[in-house]
Amino acid sequence: MIVQKYKDMLQGKSVIRQLSEFATARGKEIGYENVFDYSLGNPSVPVPQKFTDVMIDMLQHRNPMELHGYSQSLGIPAVRDKIAASLNARFGMNYTGNHIFMTTGAAGAIAHAVRCVSGPGDEILTFAPYFPEYNPYINLTGAALKVVPADTAAFQINFDAFEEMLTDRVAAVLINSPNNPSGTVYSSETLSRLAQIMSDRQRQYGHDIFLISDEPYREIVFEGVDSPYPSKFYDNTLSCYSFSKSLSLPGERIGYVAVNPACTDAELISAMCSQISRGTGHNCPPSIIQLAVAEVLDLTADLSVYETNMRILYKELTALGLECVKPGGTFYIFPKAPEEDAVAFCEKAKKYDLILVPSDTFGVKGYVRLAYCIDTEKVERSLEALRRLIKMEY
Amino acid sequence: MIVQKYKDMLQGKSVIRQLSEFATARGKEIGYENVFDYSLGNPSVPVPQKFTDVMIDMLQHRNPMELHGYSQSLGIPAVRDKIAASLNARFGMNYTGNHIFMTTGAAGAIAHAVRCVSGPGDEILTFAPYFPEYNPYINLTGAALKVVPADTAAFQINFDAFEEMLTDRVAAVLINSPNNPSGTVYSSETLSRLAQIMSDRQRQYGHDIFLISDEPYREIVFEGVDSPYPSKFYDNTLSCYSFSKSLSLPGERIGYVAVNPACTDAELISAMCSQISRGTGHNCPPSIIQLAVAEVLDLTADLSVYETNMRILYKELTALGLECVKPGGTFYIFPKAPEEDAVAFCEKAKKYDLILVPSDTFGVKGYVRLAYCIDTEKVERSLEALRRLIKMEY
């Protein structure tokens, strides 16, 4: 019989997707260039030319049977070695290729990491505001996602709530810095304190508590902001990465899990990932995409537009009197709505052709997310609509 | 804590992989050209040039943000429409794009199909000899794979055993024709009888019993062999396809599930697949690979070498007195070993630098698999080794 739980999931339509569809439909009426669509977190700058050149060169010159042949189930060894070397050089780690497991983006990475370290009955903690797809990633494994209430002062960590929720049932803690949706970056102080508490509780409970660090925005960090590498602070860390945002390749589904070499059973965990894949039918990202990203590991798309857009929006939103934590990275900003009900506020914004996402979908009430991965020219044109929204309605 | 079941799976090393590693090691000693390596089912002919040309053309001329952008979670709509049209033209079906779900190869397709129609406590039946990866695909969902003993006379279906095992607990039946490892193709008579029995039992038990049809070898069918499309025989069919073998693209991980439009809740099932993906972190095959295969749906690599190799081997093996069902397709042949213990026979074969896979791994005893996706010149050179093996040892 058809499995009810997946059938039921079809009912819960994504708020972000509905808003995006509204923006597209409105675009057909008035021209999409006139819709200030801040709904989707889709990169707005092209992949580095070198990626394209490498792809073409391989297609033209490599033996097609080798190029398109099976990858080993953990990923192509030379690719894994290069990723380890790049992470070691940047963050002073000591990974080898054996600590790297290639995945279909951060989604695949998190899905594997969660299955390695938790099962039915376990809890995984994350912090509001958080990416809503964590719910299916975790809840469909039998483990349960529990959300620690937000630190709304700075969108760092509400440690009082965290310490209370970090019970013996918690198998892992899932963080996301730089953060979607708040744009904030966890400070060294935050990560140190997090690591200290988790280490203490590991000792107290007598079992490992893993840190799963979701880092698709790792490369989008603004000037003057310190963005420490979470795995440096806590040995039992599984870093989950995607090249989607750094290289503007979201559709090519490429990323990895990097298991801290000092983690309990580190090489066993990466090896286990390939066993998990056998059950989920994942069986490695495409060979050609693995080989191509390995040649551009230390490049990024031109990400400067995101900082430009952030500065324009932060200035305007604060000038309009909205409370707003200044983003340290990503392409999101997360001001407080001028009324308690963020859903109602976003409905009003639609009248000004401003498409904003209410924070309810991210596990916190009263805020809105603007995904400013759009042309700066459009951001500038949107300011008048923002002013009218705030002045006319409030 | 680290999850034991995946840790345990690491112990069970694949026999096929071990043999392949032996062949590689032996190749380092005597030159790989002198090792008659029949272990791995890896395509030995290049992808059609048009695929390469399409990839290069897209990389050179398409807007990179569109080309590498997110695919919808069911796959790119235009790609799904083209696959539906191609299947309709070839097999007289009436699919629309809504019945197609894009996957990372047949592994991904089966993983999704199984999760759609079964859960813990359910049984899925398959027929020996069968592809051993079905075990993790199914057993890790909580359902249980049960293997119907082989029809060793013709490697069609042992219907007596099937009827006995087709109890009320069976949620789905998984077939693979053309078959790995036997190379046989289910006849219209076999598929009609299978469909009749399953239809009767659906009525008797009052619930659906789905047919999951694993078809990566669909395009490798030899002259004069009728290879009917299983979905034509039974409405509740989910066809699982991979382009790995037909296009020689195993590393690019691209395939689909096609749900028969007359299946119970057909469009709901394909939609459900995208919800399953949210949990497994699959989230679509890469956009560029989807777009490229859509341009070569009705092409294949030059598959003629497989038939040439099959004829040479079939003639020699039968001349040597081995019992052997003549393959109708694939790139496998499955003769009976000249002694009861196929593992012992394959050990002896190693002395002649012949790398054969014992049938125990495929759920039947006393046979061996030869994967003849190698150069014809090497097949011809291997005959002397085969003769020596049989004449010296038996």
Boltz contact constraints between the chains, C-beta under 6 A:
constraints:
  - contact:
      token1: [A, 1]
      token2: [B, 207]
      max_distance: 6.0
  - contact:
      token1: [A, 2]
      token2: [B, 265]
      max_distance: 6.0
  - contact:
      token1: [A, 3]
      token2: [B, 119]
      max_distance: 6.0
  - contact:
      token1: [A, 6]
      token2: [B, 272]
      max_distance: 6.0
  - contact:
      token1: [A, 6]
      token2: [B, 275]
      max_distance: 6.0
  - contact:
      token1: [A, 6]
      token2: [B, 276]
      max_distance: 6.0
  - contact:
      token1: [A, 9]
      token2: [B, 275]
      max_distance: 6.0
  - contact:
      token1: [A, 10]
      token2: [B, 271]
      max_distance: 6.0
  - contact:
      token1: [A, 46]
      token2: [B, 64]
      max_distance: 6.0
  - contact:
      token1: [A, 46]
      token2: [B, 65]
      max_distance: 6.0
  - contact:
      token1: [A, 47]
      token2: [B, 64]
      max_distance: 6.0
  - contact:
      token1: [A, 47]
      token2: [B, 68]
      max_distance: 6.0
  - contact:
      token1: [A, 52]
      token2: [B, 59]
      max_distance: 6.0
  - contact:
      token1: [A, 55]
      token2: [B, 59]
      max_distance: 6.0
  - contact:
      token1: [A, 56]
      token2: [B, 56]
      max_distance: 6.0
  - contact:
      token1: [A, 56]
      token2: [B, 59]
      max_distance: 6.0
  - contact:
      token1: [A, 59]
      token2: [B, 52]
      max_distance: 6.0
  - contact:
      token1: [A, 59]
      token2: [B, 55]
      max_distance: 6.0
  - contact:
      token1: [A, 59]
      token2: [B, 56]
      max_distance: 6.0
  - contact:
      token1: [A, 64]
      token2: [B, 46]
      max_distance: 6.0
  - contact:
      token1: [A, 64]
      token2: [B, 47]
      max_distance: 6.0
  - contact:
      token1: [A, 65]
      token2: [B, 46]
      max_distance: 6.0
  - contact:
      token1: [A, 68]
      token2: [B, 47]
      max_distance: 6.0
  - contact:
      token1: [A, 68]
      token2: [B, 249]
      max_distance: 6.0
  - contact:
      token1: [A, 68]
      token2: [B, 251]
      max_distance: 6.0
  - contact:
      token1: [A, 68]
      token2: [B, 252]
      max_distance: 6.0
  - contact:
      token1: [A, 69]
      token2: [B, 251]
      max_distance: 6.0
  - contact:
      token1: [A, 70]
      token2: [B, 250]
      max_distance: 6.0
  - contact:
      token1: [A, 70]
      token2: [B, 251]
      max_distance: 6.0
  - contact:
      token1: [A, 71]
      token2: [B, 251]
      max_distance: 6.0
  - contact:
      token1: [A, 107]
      token2: [B, 281]
      max_distance: 6.0
  - contact:
      token1: [A, 107]
      token2: [B, 283]
      max_distance: 6.0
  - contact:
      token1: [A, 108]
      token2: [B, 281]
      max_distance: 6.0
  - contact:
      token1: [A, 111]
      token2: [B, 280]
      max_distance: 6.0
  - contact:
      token1: [A, 111]
      token2: [B, 281]
      max_distance: 6.0
  - contact:
      token1: [A, 119]
      token2: [B, 3]
      max_distance: 6.0
  - contact:
      token1: [A, 136]
      token2: [B, 278]
      max_distance: 6.0
  - contact:
      token1: [A, 136]
      token2: [B, 279]
      max_distance: 6.0
  - contact:
      token1: [A, 140]
      token2: [B, 279]
      max_distance: 6.0
  - contact:
      token1: [A, 207]
      token2: [B, 1]
      max_distance: 6.0
  - contact:
      token1: [A, 249]
      token2: [B, 68]
      max_distance: 6.0
  - contact:
      token1: [A, 250]
      token2: [B, 70]
      max_distance: 6.0
  - contact:
      token1: [A, 251]
      token2: [B, 68]
      max_distance: 6.0
  - contact:
      token1: [A, 251]
      token2: [B, 69]
      max_distance: 6.0
  - contact:
      token1: [A, 251]
      token2: [B, 70]
      max_distance: 6.0
  - contact:
      token1: [A, 251]
      token2: [B, 71]
      max_distance: 6.0
  - contact:
      token1: [A, 251]
      token2: [B, 287]
      max_distance: 6.0
  - contact:
      token1: [A, 252]
      token2: [B, 68]
      max_distance: 6.0
  - contact:
      token1: [A, 252]
      token2: [B, 286]
      max_distance: 6.0
  - contact:
      token1: [A, 253]
      token2: [B, 286]
      max_distance: 6.0
  - contact:
      token1: [A, 265]
      token2: [B, 2]
      max_distance: 6.0
  - contact:
      token1: [A, 271]
      token2: [B, 10]
      max_distance: 6.0
  - contact:
      token1: [A, 272]
      token2: [B, 6]
      max_distance: 6.0
  - contact:
      token1: [A, 275]
      token2: [B, 6]
      max_distance: 6.0
  - contact:
      token1: [A, 275]
      token2: [B, 9]
      max_distance: 6.0
  - contact:
      token1: [A, 276]
      token2: [B, 6]
      max_distance: 6.0
  - contact:
      token1: [A, 278]
      token2: [B, 136]
      max_distance: 6.0
  - contact:
      token1: [A, 279]
      token2: [B, 136]
      max_distance: 6.0
  - contact:
      token1: [A, 279]
      token2: [B, 140]
      max_distance: 6.0
  - contact:
      token1: [A, 280]
      token2: [B, 111]
      max_distance: 6.0
  - contact:
      token1: [A, 280]
      token2: [B, 280]
      max_distance: 6.0
  - contact:
      token1: [A, 281]
      token2: [B, 107]
      max_distance: 6.0
  - contact:
      token1: [A, 281]
      token2: [B, 108]
      max_distance: 6.0
  - contact:
      token1: [A, 281]
      token2: [B, 111]
      max_distance: 6.0
  - contact:
      token1: [A, 283]
      token2: [B, 107]
      max_distance: 6.0
  - contact:
      token1: [A, 286]
      token2: [B, 252]
      max_distance: 6.0
  - contact:
      token1: [A, 286]
      token2: [B, 253]
      max_distance: 6.0
  - contact:
      token1: [A, 286]
      token2: [B, 286]
      max_distance: 6.0
  - contact:
      token1: [A, 286]
      token2: [B, 289]
      max_distance: 6.0
  - contact:
      token1: [A, 287]
      token2: [B, 251]
      max_distance: 6.0
  - contact:
      token1: [A, 289]
      token2: [B, 286]
      max_distance: 6.0
